Each structure stands twice: as structure tokens, then as C-alpha cells.
Amino acid sequence: MNDWNAKIIEEFRANEGRVGGPFEGADMILVHHVGARSGTERVTPLVHFPQGEGRTVIVASKAGAPTNPDWYHNVKANPRLAVEVGTETFPVDATEIVGDERTEVWEAIKAKNPGFAEYERKTDRTIPLILLARLDSAA
């Protein structure tokens, strides 16, 4: 997975936030997160769903695996992080979306990208949704 992610990150940075292949046309984001145990900074490319007003949602789907992705645990442990969107890098605060709000956002995500509905069918866990809220004034 690290080689896969490294290629996507390289393509993202070389093309002002755009990538091809299975992610062509998708809104991509690079999430900089700190390892909950290691303290090591990592960068993970993800599809994101802009919500307006400097807010966006990322999905801890792990392609429908039975466990949450490692980045999810890191973001929960260290919710102040940085992201790259297009050519811009800025700080965000991460919070998990729960309850009725999660249901509403999740249904909209599945409608926009049906692949996430397939991930949901493949797992027994509730797939977490993380809201990233921009912290600087340029929202």
C-alpha cells in the first residue's frame, strides 16, 4: 500500500491535486497525520467530499475491510492536522460525524460515489466519517 500511496501522492503534487486511474475526476486530498503510537508523520491520499465553508468529509472505509484504516486511529488521537487540497496546504481540525448528521452525510456520499455503498455491504462495522474543518482564515 505504501508504494501505491506514494505514486498517488506524487501524481497529486505534480498535477495540482488531480490524479488519474481509479481516482480520475474524484476530489482528492492529502491528509498529514501523526501516528498515534509512533509519533511519525504520515501522508495519506483520500477521496474527500467538500461541504462548503472550509469543511470537507473523509471516509474511513478501508475498502470495506473489517477494521478501520490506520489513519483513522491517528486522526482520532491527534485531531489537529494539515491537509493538501490542490496546490494549497492548510491546518484543519478533525471530528467524527455521528448520529443523524452522519446518516444524512453518508447517504449523500453513497449517492455521489456508489463504490462506498459497496464498501458498506462488505463490512459489519459502521464506516466512520471524519469532518475536517479549516482552521485558518482563508476558508
N, CA, C and O atoms as CSV, one atom per row, in Angstrom:
chain,resi,resn,atom,element,x,y,z
A,1,MET,N,N,0.819,-1.195,0.000
A,1,MET,CA,C,0.000,0.000,0.000
A,1,MET,C,C,0.860,1.254,0.000
A,1,MET,O,O,0.465,2.269,-0.574
A,2,ASN,N,N,2.034,1.204,0.636
A,2,ASN,CA,C,2.870,2.404,0.689
A,2,ASN,C,C,3.336,2.842,-0.688
A,2,ASN,O,O,3.352,4.038,-0.977
A,3,ASP,N,N,3.722,1.882,-1.562
A,3,ASP,CA,C,4.117,2.236,-2.930
A,3,ASP,C,C,2.928,2.811,-3.691
A,3,ASP,O,O,3.067,3.779,-4.439
A,4,TRP,N,N,1.769,2.209,-3.496
A,4,TRP,CA,C,0.531,2.677,-4.142
A,4,TRP,C,C,0.264,4.121,-3.730
A,4,TRP,O,O,0.048,4.986,-4.578
A,5,ASN,N,N,0.278,4.376,-2.419
A,5,ASN,CA,C,0.037,5.727,-1.918
A,5,ASN,C,C,1.103,6.699,-2.403
A,5,ASN,O,O,0.786,7.829,-2.773
A,6,ALA,N,N,2.364,6.274,-2.407
A,6,ALA,CA,C,3.461,7.149,-2.837
A,6,ALA,C,C,3.253,7.605,-4.278
A,6,ALA,O,O,3.500,8.766,-4.603
A,7,LYS,N,N,2.799,6.698,-5.142
A,7,LYS,CA,C,2.558,7.064,-6.547
A,7,LYS,C,C,1.398,8.056,-6.666
A,7,LYS,O,O,1.460,8.991,-7.463
A,8,ILE,N,N,0.351,7.853,-5.881
A,8,ILE,CA,C,-0.787,8.767,-5.920
A,8,ILE,C,C,-0.372,10.146,-5.398
A,8,ILE,O,O,-0.734,11.170,-5.978
A,9,ILE,N,N,0.387,10.164,-4.304
A,9,ILE,CA,C,0.859,11.432,-3.731
A,9,ILE,C,C,1.714,12.184,-4.745
A,9,ILE,O,O,1.554,13.391,-4.927
A,10,GLU,N,N,2.620,11.470,-5.402
A,10,GLU,CA,C,3.488,12.096,-6.408
A,10,GLU,C,C,2.659,12.676,-7.561
A,10,GLU,O,O,2.901,13.799,-8.004
A,11,GLU,N,N,1.689,11.908,-8.037
A,11,GLU,CA,C,0.835,12.374,-9.128
A,11,GLU,C,C,-0.006,13.574,-8.686
A,11,GLU,O,O,-0.152,14.539,-9.437
A,12,PHE,N,N,-0.557,13.516,-7.474
A,12,PHE,CA,C,-1.348,14.605,-6.904
A,12,PHE,C,C,-0.535,15.901,-6.911
A,12,PHE,O,O,-1.011,16.937,-7.375
A,13,ARG,N,N,0.686,15.834,-6.396
A,13,ARG,CA,C,1.529,17.033,-6.282
A,13,ARG,C,C,2.009,17.528,-7.640
A,13,ARG,O,O,2.193,18.731,-7.825
A,14,ALA,N,N,2.215,16.626,-8.586
A,14,ALA,CA,C,2.683,17.017,-9.918
A,14,ALA,C,C,1.570,17.632,-10.762
A,14,ALA,O,O,1.847,18.337,-11.732
A,15,ASN,N,N,0.304,17.367,-10.398
A,15,ASN,CA,C,-0.830,17.793,-11.222
A,15,ASN,C,C,-1.838,18.662,-10.469
A,15,ASN,O,O,-3.037,18.617,-10.742
A,16,GLU,N,N,-1.337,19.450,-9.521
A,16,GLU,CA,C,-2.170,20.411,-8.781
A,16,GLU,C,C,-3.398,19.758,-8.144
A,16,GLU,O,O,-4.495,20.316,-8.158
A,17,GLY,N,N,-3.189,18.567,-7.587
A,17,GLY,CA,C,-4.257,17.905,-6.852
A,17,GLY,C,C,-5.111,16.958,-7.667
A,17,GLY,O,O,-6.075,16.396,-7.149
A,18,ARG,N,N,-4.780,16.772,-8.921
A,18,ARG,CA,C,-5.553,15.849,-9.754
A,18,ARG,C,C,-4.772,14.558,-9.958
A,18,ARG,O,O,-3.548,14.576,-10.090
A,19,VAL,N,N,-5.492,13.435,-9.983
A,19,VAL,CA,C,-4.879,12.144,-10.262
A,19,VAL,C,C,-5.752,11.393,-11.259
A,19,VAL,O,O,-6.928,11.708,-11.438
A,20,GLY,N,N,-5.163,10.409,-11.894
A,20,GLY,CA,C,-5.889,9.612,-12.880
A,20,GLY,C,C,-6.217,8.240,-12.325
A,20,GLY,O,O,-6.395,8.058,-11.121
A,21,GLY,N,N,-6.290,7.295,-13.220
A,21,GLY,CA,C,-6.587,5.921,-12.821
A,21,GLY,C,C,-7.947,5.813,-12.157
A,21,GLY,O,O,-8.900,6.469,-12.579
A,22,PRO,N,N,-8.046,4.990,-11.118
A,22,PRO,CA,C,-9.348,4.785,-10.479
A,22,PRO,C,C,-9.886,6.034,-9.779
A,22,PRO,O,O,-11.059,6.082,-9.411
A,23,PHE,N,N,-9.026,7.048,-9.594
A,23,PHE,CA,C,-9.451,8.262,-8.898
A,23,PHE,C,C,-9.660,9.441,-9.844
A,23,PHE,O,O,-9.880,10.565,-9.394
A,24,GLU,N,N,-9.593,9.191,-11.142
A,24,GLU,CA,C,-9.768,10.279,-12.100
A,24,GLU,C,C,-11.130,10.948,-11.919
A,24,GLU,O,O,-12.169,10.288,-11.904
A,25,GLY,N,N,-11.096,12.263,-11.782
A,25,GLY,CA,C,-12.321,13.032,-11.610
A,25,GLY,C,C,-12.795,13.146,-10.172
A,25,GLY,O,O,-13.697,13.933,-9.883
A,26,ALA,N,N,-12.207,12.379,-9.267
A,26,ALA,CA,C,-12.605,12.432,-7.855
A,26,ALA,C,C,-11.909,13.605,-7.169
A,26,ALA,O,O,-10.811,14.003,-7.558
A,27,ASP,N,N,-12.565,14.155,-6.137
A,27,ASP,CA,C,-11.934,15.178,-5.307
A,27,ASP,C,C,-10.956,14.463,-4.384
A,27,ASP,O,O,-11.353,13.647,-3.552
A,28,MET,N,N,-9.676,14.777,-4.541
A,28,MET,CA,C,-8.644,14.123,-3.736
A,28,MET,C,C,-8.059,15.111,-2.730
A,28,MET,O,O,-8.029,16.321,-2.951
A,29,ILE,N,N,-7.599,14.547,-1.622
A,29,ILE,CA,C,-6.985,15.322,-0.549
A,29,ILE,C,C,-5.824,14.503,-0.006
A,29,ILE,O,O,-5.891,13.274,0.032
A,30,LEU,N,N,-4.765,15.174,0.412
A,30,LEU,CA,C,-3.677,14.511,1.117
A,30,LEU,C,C,-3.787,14.884,2.588
A,30,LEU,O,O,-3.740,16.060,2.948
A,31,VAL,N,N,-3.933,13.877,3.424
A,31,VAL,CA,C,-4.103,14.091,4.854
A,31,VAL,C,C,-2.777,13.800,5.550
A,31,VAL,O,O,-2.263,12.684,5.480
A,32,HIS,N,N,-2.226,14.814,6.223
A,32,HIS,CA,C,-0.998,14.658,7.010
A,32,HIS,C,C,-1.426,14.334,8.435
A,32,HIS,O,O,-2.081,15.148,9.086
A,33,HIS,N,N,-1.066,13.166,8.917
A,33,HIS,CA,C,-1.475,12.757,10.268
A,33,HIS,C,C,-0.278,12.197,11.009
A,33,HIS,O,O,0.678,11.715,10.402
A,34,VAL,N,N,-0.344,12.267,12.331
A,34,VAL,CA,C,0.747,11.810,13.186
A,34,VAL,C,C,0.354,10.473,13.795
A,34,VAL,O,O,-0.742,10.326,14.335
A,35,GLY,N,N,1.250,9.504,13.708
A,35,GLY,CA,C,0.994,8.175,14.248
A,35,GLY,C,C,0.644,8.226,15.722
A,35,GLY,O,O,1.348,8.855,16.512
A,36,ALA,N,N,-0.441,7.567,16.093
A,36,ALA,CA,C,-0.906,7.577,17.481
A,36,ALA,C,C,0.134,6.962,18.416
A,36,ALA,O,O,0.301,7.430,19.543
A,37,ARG,N,N,0.825,5.934,17.971
A,37,ARG,CA,C,1.854,5.290,18.809
A,37,ARG,C,C,3.252,5.725,18.437
A,37,ARG,O,O,4.096,5.930,19.310
A,38,SER,N,N,3.508,5.868,17.133
A,38,SER,CA,C,4.877,6.135,16.683
A,38,SER,C,C,5.265,7.607,16.761
A,38,SER,O,O,6.440,7.931,16.935
A,39,GLY,N,N,4.282,8.499,16.634
A,39,GLY,CA,C,4.588,9.926,16.569
A,39,GLY,C,C,5.137,10.341,15.214
A,39,GLY,O,O,5.532,11.493,15.040
A,40,THR,N,N,5.170,9.432,14.255
A,40,THR,CA,C,5.699,9.690,12.920
A,40,THR,C,C,4.627,10.332,12.046
A,40,THR,O,O,3.481,9.885,12.021
A,41,GLU,N,N,5.017,11.396,11.323
A,41,GLU,CA,C,4.051,11.997,10.400
A,41,GLU,C,C,3.920,11.131,9.161
A,41,GLU,O,O,4.906,10.645,8.607
A,42,ARG,N,N,2.682,10.953,8.745
A,42,ARG,CA,C,2.366,10.175,7.551
A,42,ARG,C,C,1.448,11.017,6.657
A,42,ARG,O,O,0.784,11.946,7.116
A,43,VAL,N,N,1.431,10.666,5.384
A,43,VAL,CA,C,0.556,11.345,4.435
A,43,VAL,C,C,-0.269,10.269,3.732
A,43,VAL,O,O,0.272,9.296,3.206
A,44,THR,N,N,-1.578,10.461,3.735
A,44,THR,CA,C,-2.477,9.500,3.112
A,44,THR,C,C,-3.362,10.213,2.085
A,44,THR,O,O,-4.027,11.195,2.415
A,45,PRO,N,N,-3.372,9.723,0.842
A,45,PRO,CA,C,-4.288,10.284,-0.161
A,45,PRO,C,C,-5.673,9.674,0.012
A,45,PRO,O,O,-5.808,8.460,0.167
A,46,LEU,N,N,-6.688,10.508,-0.014
A,46,LEU,CA,C,-8.058,10.053,0.160
A,46,LEU,C,C,-8.994,10.834,-0.764
A,46,LEU,O,O,-8.698,11.962,-1.160
A,47,VAL,N,N,-10.113,10.222,-1.094
A,47,VAL,CA,C,-11.200,10.949,-1.733
A,47,VAL,C,C,-11.876,11.752,-0.628
A,47,VAL,O,O,-12.027,11.264,0.491
A,48,HIS,N,N,-12.283,12.979,-0.936
A,48,HIS,CA,C,-12.988,13.779,0.067
A,48,HIS,C,C,-14.222,14.398,-0.557
A,48,HIS,O,O,-14.369,14.468,-1.778
A,49,PHE,N,N,-15.114,14.850,0.332
A,49,PHE,CA,C,-16.403,15.374,-0.098
A,49,PHE,C,C,-16.597,16.763,0.499
A,49,PHE,O,O,-17.032,16.896,1.643
A,50,PRO,N,N,-16.269,17.813,-0.286
A,50,PRO,CA,C,-16.396,19.187,0.208
A,50,PRO,C,C,-17.820,19.493,0.662
A,50,PRO,O,O,-18.798,19.122,0.012
A,51,GLN,N,N,-17.905,20.182,1.800
A,51,GLN,CA,C,-19.190,20.527,2.398
A,51,GLN,C,C,-19.433,22.039,2.404
A,51,GLN,O,O,-20.476,22.494,2.872
A,52,GLY,N,N,-18.483,22.813,1.891
A,52,GLY,CA,C,-18.600,24.266,1.905
A,52,GLY,C,C,-18.074,24.853,3.202
A,52,GLY,O,O,-17.886,24.141,4.188
A,53,GLU,N,N,-17.840,26.146,3.192
A,53,GLU,CA,C,-17.390,26.891,4.369
A,53,GLU,C,C,-16.120,26.307,4.991
A,53,GLU,O,O,-15.992,26.258,6.215
A,54,GLY,N,N,-15.179,25.862,4.146
A,54,GLY,CA,C,-13.911,25.351,4.644
A,54,GLY,C,C,-14.006,23.991,5.310
A,54,GLY,O,O,-13.136,23.620,6.097
A,55,ARG,N,N,-15.059,23.245,4.998
A,55,ARG,CA,C,-15.251,21.928,5.617
A,55,ARG,C,C,-15.322,20.847,4.540
A,55,ARG,O,O,-15.850,21.074,3.451
A,56,THR,N,N,-14.786,19.677,4.857
A,56,THR,CA,C,-14.855,18.544,3.951
A,56,THR,C,C,-14.925,17.265,4.772
A,56,THR,O,O,-14.568,17.254,5.950
A,57,VAL,N,N,-15.382,16.191,4.148
A,57,VAL,CA,C,-15.534,14.912,4.837
A,57,VAL,C,C,-14.645,13.868,4.174
A,57,VAL,O,O,-14.581,13.766,2.949
A,58,ILE,N,N,-13.959,13.093,5.018
A,58,ILE,CA,C,-13.217,11.928,4.552
A,58,ILE,C,C,-13.855,10.685,5.164
A,58,ILE,O,O,-14.484,10.746,6.220
A,59,VAL,N,N,-13.680,9.561,4.482
A,59,VAL,CA,C,-14.381,8.325,4.833
A,59,VAL,C,C,-13.363,7.255,5.218
A,59,VAL,O,O,-12.441,6.969,4.454
A,60,ALA,N,N,-13.528,6.664,6.403
A,60,ALA,CA,C,-12.624,5.609,6.877
A,60,ALA,C,C,-13.134,4.244,6.424
A,60,ALA,O,O,-13.428,3.376,7.245
A,61,SER,N,N,-13.236,4.068,5.108
A,61,SER,CA,C,-13.854,2.849,4.570
A,61,SER,C,C,-12.905,1.660,4.526
A,61,SER,O,O,-13.330,0.526,4.746
A,62,LYS,N,N,-11.638,1.896,4.247
A,62,LYS,CA,C,-10.651,0.827,4.069
A,62,LYS,C,C,-11.199,-0.220,3.096
A,62,LYS,O,O,-10.993,-1.422,3.266
A,63,ALA,N,N,-11.902,0.272,2.073
A,63,ALA,CA,C,-12.479,-0.564,1.019
A,63,ALA,C,C,-13.386,-1.665,1.563
A,63,ALA,O,O,-13.523,-2.723,0.948
A,64,GLY,N,N,-14.004,-1.412,2.717
A,64,GLY,CA,C,-14.934,-2.382,3.282
A,64,GLY,C,C,-14.275,-3.451,4.147
A,64,GLY,O,O,-14.902,-4.461,4.469
A,65,ALA,N,N,-13.025,-3.240,4.521
A,65,ALA,CA,C,-12.328,-4.197,5.395
A,65,ALA,C,C,-13.012,-4.249,6.765
A,65,ALA,O,O,-13.747,-3.327,7.119
A,66,PRO,N,N,-12.782,-5.306,7.532
A,66,PRO,CA,C,-13.439,-5.440,8.837
A,66,PRO,C,C,-12.916,-4.477,9.911
A,66,PRO,O,O,-13.547,-4.319,10.956
A,67,THR,N,N,-11.781,-3.840,9.664
A,67,THR,CA,C,-11.205,-2.912,10.641
A,67,THR,C,C,-11.056,-1.526,10.022
A,67,THR,O,O,-11.017,-1.381,8.800
A,68,ASN,N,N,-10.976,-0.520,10.872
A,68,ASN,CA,C,-10.763,0.848,10.404
A,68,ASN,C,C,-9.337,1.011,9.892
A,68,ASN,O,O,-8.438,0.293,10.330
A,69,PRO,N,N,-9.121,1.941,8.974
A,69,PRO,CA,C,-7.759,2.193,8.487
A,69,PRO,C,C,-6.892,2.809,9.587
A,69,PRO,O,O,-7.396,3.455,10.506
A,70,ASP,N,N,-5.591,2.597,9.474
A,70,ASP,CA,C,-4.656,3.143,10.476
A,70,ASP,C,C,-4.792,4.655,10.599
A,70,ASP,O,O,-4.721,5.196,11.703
A,71,TRP,N,N,-4.987,5.344,9.472
A,71,TRP,CA,C,-5.064,6.810,9.548
A,71,TRP,C,C,-6.208,7.255,10.453
A,71,TRP,O,O,-6.103,8.293,11.105
A,72,TYR,N,N,-7.293,6.493,10.504
A,72,TYR,CA,C,-8.438,6.848,11.351
A,72,TYR,C,C,-8.014,6.925,12.822
A,72,TYR,O,O,-8.350,7.879,13.523
A,73,HIS,N,N,-7.283,5.925,13.275
A,73,HIS,CA,C,-6.825,5.913,14.673
A,73,HIS,C,C,-5.886,7.087,14.946
A,73,HIS,O,O,-5.928,7.688,16.020
A,74,ASN,N,N,-5.048,7.403,13.978
A,74,ASN,CA,C,-4.128,8.523,14.135
A,74,ASN,C,C,-4.873,9.855,14.225
A,74,ASN,O,O,-4.546,10.702,15.056
A,75,VAL,N,N,-5.866,10.029,13.374
A,75,VAL,CA,C,-6.646,11.275,13.372
A,75,VAL,C,C,-7.449,11.409,14.660
A,75,VAL,O,O,-7.571,12.509,15.199
A,76,LYS,N,N,-7.998,10.306,15.160
A,76,LYS,CA,C,-8.742,10.350,16.428
A,76,LYS,C,C,-7.813,10.726,17.580
A,76,LYS,O,O,-8.209,11.471,18.476
A,77,ALA,N,N,-6.591,10.221,17.565
A,77,ALA,CA,C,-5.635,10.506,18.635
A,77,ALA,C,C,-5.042,11.910,18.523
A,77,ALA,O,O,-4.723,12.536,19.534
A,78,ASN,N,N,-4.898,12.397,17.304
A,78,ASN,CA,C,-4.275,13.708,17.045
A,78,ASN,C,C,-5.122,14.462,16.021
A,78,ASN,O,O,-4.777,14.494,14.840
A,79,PRO,N,N,-6.234,15.073,16.463
A,79,PRO,CA,C,-7.193,15.660,15.525
A,79,PRO,C,C,-6.793,16.991,14.889
A,79,PRO,O,O,-7.490,17.462,13.990
A,80,ARG,N,N,-5.709,17.604,15.319
A,80,ARG,CA,C,-5.186,18.801,14.644
A,80,ARG,C,C,-4.199,18.328,13.615
A,80,ARG,O,O,-3.177,17.735,13.962
A,81,LEU,N,N,-4.480,18.576,12.355
A,81,LEU,CA,C,-3.602,18.092,11.311
A,81,LEU,C,C,-3.584,19.053,10.150
A,81,LEU,O,O,-4.227,20.102,10.180
A,82,ALA,N,N,-2.843,18.686,9.128
A,82,ALA,CA,C,-2.770,19.507,7.916
A,82,ALA,C,C,-3.251,18.675,6.738
A,82,ALA,O,O,-3.161,17.447,6.742
A,83,VAL,N,N,-3.761,19.367,5.735
A,83,VAL,CA,C,-4.187,18.707,4.509
A,83,VAL,C,C,-3.668,19.496,3.311
A,83,VAL,O,O,-3.373,20.688,3.399
A,84,GLU,N,N,-3.570,18.789,2.196
A,84,GLU,CA,C,-3.268,19.419,0.914
A,84,GLU,C,C,-4.484,19.237,0.024
A,84,GLU,O,O,-4.970,18.124,-0.175
A,85,VAL,N,N,-4.965,20.352,-0.505
A,85,VAL,CA,C,-6.060,20.345,-1.464
A,85,VAL,C,C,-5.579,21.171,-2.648
A,85,VAL,O,O,-5.265,22.351,-2.493
A,86,GLY,N,N,-5.518,20.566,-3.819
A,86,GLY,CA,C,-4.950,21.265,-4.965
A,86,GLY,C,C,-3.493,21.592,-4.686
A,86,GLY,O,O,-2.695,20.699,-4.400
A,87,THR,N,N,-3.146,22.871,-4.768
A,87,THR,CA,C,-1.768,23.293,-4.505
A,87,THR,C,C,-1.618,23.929,-3.128
A,87,THR,O,O,-0.558,24.463,-2.802
A,88,GLU,N,N,-2.653,23.876,-2.334
A,88,GLU,CA,C,-2.676,24.567,-1.046
A,88,GLU,C,C,-2.582,23.575,0.121
A,88,GLU,O,O,-3.196,22.509,0.095
A,89,THR,N,N,-1.806,23.946,1.135
A,89,THR,CA,C,-1.716,23.163,2.373
A,89,THR,C,C,-2.198,24.052,3.511
A,89,THR,O,O,-1.797,25.211,3.609
A,90,PHE,N,N,-3.067,23.507,4.379
A,90,PHE,CA,C,-3.589,24.305,5.485
A,90,PHE,C,C,-3.984,23.407,6.654
A,90,PHE,O,O,-4.200,22.209,6.475
A,91,PRO,N,N,-4.079,23.991,7.859
A,91,PRO,CA,C,-4.442,23.217,9.049
A,91,PRO,C,C,-5.947,22.988,9.131
A,91,PRO,O,O,-6.746,23.813,8.687
A,92,VAL,N,N,-6.313,21.844,9.711
A,92,VAL,CA,C,-7.713,21.509,9.943
A,92,VAL,C,C,-7.863,20.873,11.314
A,92,VAL,O,O,-6.898,20.400,11.915
A,93,ASP,N,N,-9.083,20.876,11.785
A,93,ASP,CA,C,-9.455,20.161,13.000
A,93,ASP,C,C,-10.392,19.043,12.569
A,93,ASP,O,O,-11.330,19.278,11.808
A,94,ALA,N,N,-10.146,17.826,13.053
A,94,ALA,CA,C,-10.923,16.660,12.650
A,94,ALA,C,C,-11.865,16.216,13.762
A,94,ALA,O,O,-11.462,16.087,14.918
A,95,THR,N,N,-13.125,15.983,13.398
A,95,THR,CA,C,-14.096,15.439,14.342
A,95,THR,C,C,-14.922,14.371,13.627
A,95,THR,O,O,-15.210,14.483,12.436
A,96,GLU,N,N,-15.295,13.344,14.369
A,96,GLU,CA,C,-16.111,12.294,13.777
A,96,GLU,C,C,-17.567,12.742,13.726
A,96,GLU,O,O,-18.085,13.325,14.679
A,97,ILE,N,N,-18.213,12.463,12.611
A,97,ILE,CA,C,-19.627,12.786,12.444
A,97,ILE,C,C,-20.433,11.595,12.946
A,97,ILE,O,O,-20.156,10.456,12.570
A,98,VAL,N,N,-21.431,11.851,13.793
A,98,VAL,CA,C,-22.224,10.770,14.382
A,98,VAL,C,C,-23.718,11.074,14.274
A,98,VAL,O,O,-24.120,12.175,13.900
A,99,GLY,N,N,-24.526,10.070,14.611
A,99,GLY,CA,C,-25.971,10.251,14.718
A,99,GLY,C,C,-26.650,10.573,13.403
A,99,GLY,O,O,-26.245,10.099,12.342
A,100,ASP,N,N,-27.692,11.390,13.491
A,100,ASP,CA,C,-28.488,11.752,12.315
A,100,ASP,C,C,-27.664,12.495,11.272
A,100,ASP,O,O,-27.873,12.326,10.071
A,101,GLU,N,N,-26.722,13.323,11.739
A,101,GLU,CA,C,-25.877,14.047,10.789
A,101,GLU,C,C,-25.053,13.067,9.966
A,101,GLU,O,O,-24.907,13.243,8.757
A,102,ARG,N,N,-24.510,12.028,10.616
A,102,ARG,CA,C,-23.739,11.021,9.897
A,102,ARG,C,C,-24.613,10.343,8.840
A,102,ARG,O,O,-24.195,10.172,7.695
A,103,THR,N,N,-25.813,9.964,9.230
A,103,THR,CA,C,-26.722,9.287,8.302
A,103,THR,C,C,-26.960,10.145,7.066
A,103,THR,O,O,-26.898,9.651,5.940
A,104,GLU,N,N,-27.229,11.415,7.274
A,104,GLU,CA,C,-27.502,12.332,6.161
A,104,GLU,C,C,-26.285,12.480,5.250
A,104,GLU,O,O,-26.407,12.403,4.028
A,105,VAL,N,N,-25.109,12.693,5.848
A,105,VAL,CA,C,-23.886,12.869,5.062
A,105,VAL,C,C,-23.542,11.565,4.344
A,105,VAL,O,O,-23.161,11.588,3.173
A,106,TRP,N,N,-23.670,10.439,5.025
A,106,TRP,CA,C,-23.330,9.140,4.446
A,106,TRP,C,C,-24.210,8.831,3.229
A,106,TRP,O,O,-23.712,8.346,2.213
A,107,GLU,N,N,-25.493,9.105,3.327
A,107,GLU,CA,C,-26.387,8.859,2.195
A,107,GLU,C,C,-25.990,9.721,0.996
A,107,GLU,O,O,-26.035,9.252,-0.141
A,108,ALA,N,N,-25.605,10.961,1.234
A,108,ALA,CA,C,-25.173,11.851,0.148
A,108,ALA,C,C,-23.871,11.347,-0.482
A,108,ALA,O,O,-23.707,11.407,-1.701
A,109,ILE,N,N,-22.955,10.854,0.340
A,109,ILE,CA,C,-21.688,10.318,-0.172
A,109,ILE,C,C,-21.956,9.099,-1.050
A,109,ILE,O,O,-21.404,8.987,-2.145
A,110,LYS,N,N,-22.789,8.200,-0.579
A,110,LYS,CA,C,-23.092,6.988,-1.359
A,110,LYS,C,C,-23.799,7.339,-2.667
A,110,LYS,O,O,-23.579,6.679,-3.682
A,111,ALA,N,N,-24.632,8.356,-2.654
A,111,ALA,CA,C,-25.313,8.781,-3.880
A,111,ALA,C,C,-24.317,9.340,-4.894
A,111,ALA,O,O,-24.455,9.121,-6.098
A,112,LYS,N,N,-23.315,10.061,-4.398
A,112,LYS,CA,C,-22.315,10.665,-5.282
A,112,LYS,C,C,-21.297,9.634,-5.756
A,112,LYS,O,O,-20.829,9.696,-6.893
A,113,ASN,N,N,-20.956,8.692,-4.889
A,113,ASN,CA,C,-19.937,7.701,-5.203
A,113,ASN,C,C,-20.418,6.329,-4.732
A,113,ASN,O,O,-20.139,5.938,-3.598
A,114,PRO,N,N,-21.135,5.592,-5.583
A,114,PRO,CA,C,-21.734,4.310,-5.192
A,114,PRO,C,C,-20.730,3.258,-4.719
A,114,PRO,O,O,-21.124,2.282,-4.080
A,115,GLY,N,N,-19.466,3.435,-5.014
A,115,GLY,CA,C,-18.454,2.498,-4.523
A,115,GLY,C,C,-18.460,2.409,-3.004
A,115,GLY,O,O,-18.159,1.355,-2.443
A,116,PHE,N,N,-18.796,3.495,-2.339
A,116,PHE,CA,C,-18.838,3.480,-0.877
A,116,PHE,C,C,-19.987,2.616,-0.361
A,116,PHE,O,O,-19.883,2.034,0.719
A,117,ALA,N,N,-21.072,2.525,-1.115
A,117,ALA,CA,C,-22.173,1.630,-0.734
A,117,ALA,C,C,-21.704,0.175,-0.792
A,117,ALA,O,O,-22.089,-0.647,0.040
A,118,GLU,N,N,-20.875,-0.125,-1.779
A,118,GLU,CA,C,-20.318,-1.481,-1.882
A,118,GLU,C,C,-19.408,-1.775,-0.682
A,118,GLU,O,O,-19.453,-2.874,-0.127
A,119,TYR,N,N,-18.595,-0.810,-0.285
A,119,TYR,CA,C,-17.742,-0.999,0.897
A,119,TYR,C,C,-18.602,-1.276,2.122
A,119,TYR,O,O,-18.268,-2.129,2.945
A,120,GLU,N,N,-19.707,-0.555,2.238
A,120,GLU,CA,C,-20.608,-0.741,3.377
A,120,GLU,C,C,-21.175,-2.160,3.392
A,120,GLU,O,O,-21.295,-2.773,4.453
A,121,ARG,N,N,-21.520,-2.674,2.220
A,121,ARG,CA,C,-22.070,-4.036,2.134
A,121,ARG,C,C,-21.040,-5.086,2.528
A,121,ARG,O,O,-21.404,-6.156,3.015
A,122,LYS,N,N,-19.763,-4.794,2.324
A,122,LYS,CA,C,-18.702,-5.760,2.586
A,122,LYS,C,C,-18.310,-5.871,4.057
A,122,LYS,O,O,-17.584,-6.797,4.419
A,123,THR,N,N,-18.763,-4.964,4.912
A,123,THR,CA,C,-18.304,-4.954,6.295
A,123,THR,C,C,-19.467,-4.902,7.283
A,123,THR,O,O,-20.562,-4.445,6.957
A,124,ASP,N,N,-19.201,-5.379,8.491
A,124,ASP,CA,C,-20.197,-5.305,9.564
A,124,ASP,C,C,-20.041,-4.039,10.393
A,124,ASP,O,O,-20.930,-3.703,11.175
A,125,ARG,N,N,-18.931,-3.334,10.235
A,125,ARG,CA,C,-18.701,-2.139,11.055
A,125,ARG,C,C,-19.386,-0.930,10.454
A,125,ARG,O,O,-19.668,-0.891,9.256
A,126,THR,N,N,-19.650,0.049,11.289
A,126,THR,CA,C,-20.127,1.338,10.805
A,126,THR,C,C,-18.910,2.096,10.300
A,126,THR,O,O,-17.958,2.315,11.049
A,127,ILE,N,N,-18.935,2.491,9.054
A,127,ILE,CA,C,-17.801,3.191,8.458
A,127,ILE,C,C,-17.772,4.623,8.987
A,127,ILE,O,O,-18.719,5.382,8.780
A,128,PRO,N,N,-16.683,4.994,9.671
A,128,PRO,CA,C,-16.608,6.351,10.228
A,128,PRO,C,C,-16.463,7.437,9.165
A,128,PRO,O,O,-15.809,7.253,8.138
A,129,LEU,N,N,-17.092,8.566,9.447
A,129,LEU,CA,C,-16.956,9.766,8.632
A,129,LEU,C,C,-16.273,10.824,9.480
A,129,LEU,O,O,-16.667,11.062,10.622
A,130,ILE,N,N,-15.251,11.460,8.923
A,130,ILE,CA,C,-14.499,12.476,9.643
A,130,ILE,C,C,-14.680,13.816,8.940
A,130,ILE,O,O,-14.408,13.954,7.748
A,131,LEU,N,N,-15.145,14.797,9.704
A,131,LEU,CA,C,-15.272,16.157,9.202
A,131,LEU,C,C,-13.973,16.897,9.458
A,131,LEU,O,O,-13.484,16.942,10.587
A,132,LEU,N,N,-13.423,17.471,8.414
A,132,LEU,CA,C,-12.219,18.297,8.523
A,132,LEU,C,C,-12.645,19.748,8.362
A,132,LEU,O,O,-13.193,20.133,7.329
A,133,ALA,N,N,-12.388,20.549,9.392
A,133,ALA,CA,C,-12.771,21.963,9.366
A,133,ALA,C,C,-11.507,22.815,9.312
A,133,ALA,O,O,-10.631,22.717,10.171
A,134,ARG,N,N,-11.437,23.645,8.292
A,134,ARG,CA,C,-10.270,24.513,8.095
A,134,ARG,C,C,-10.112,25.461,9.279
A,134,ARG,O,O,-11.086,26.031,9.772
A,135,LEU,N,N,-8.854,25.620,9.730
A,135,LEU,CA,C,-8.587,26.447,10.906
A,135,LEU,C,C,-8.114,27.848,10.582
A,135,LEU,O,O,-8.303,28.754,11.393
A,136,ASP,N,N,-7.496,28.062,9.406
A,136,ASP,CA,C,-7.011,29.415,9.121
A,136,ASP,C,C,-8.147,30.270,8.552
A,136,ASP,O,O,-9.240,29.767,8.296
A,137,SER,N,N,-7.887,31.531,8.361
A,137,SER,CA,C,-8.946,32.476,7.987
A,137,SER,C,C,-9.289,32.472,6.512
A,137,SER,O,O,-10.196,33.194,6.098
A,138,ALA,N,N,-8.590,31.674,5.696
A,138,ALA,CA,C,-8.805,31.713,4.245
A,138,ALA,C,C,-9.888,30.746,3.790
A,138,ALA,O,O,-9.890,30.331,2.631
A,139,ALA,N,N,-10.794,30.386,4.663
A,139,ALA,CA,C,-11.870,29.444,4.303
A,139,ALA,C,C,-12.716,30.088,3.261
A,139,ALA,O,O,-13.687,29.489,2.798
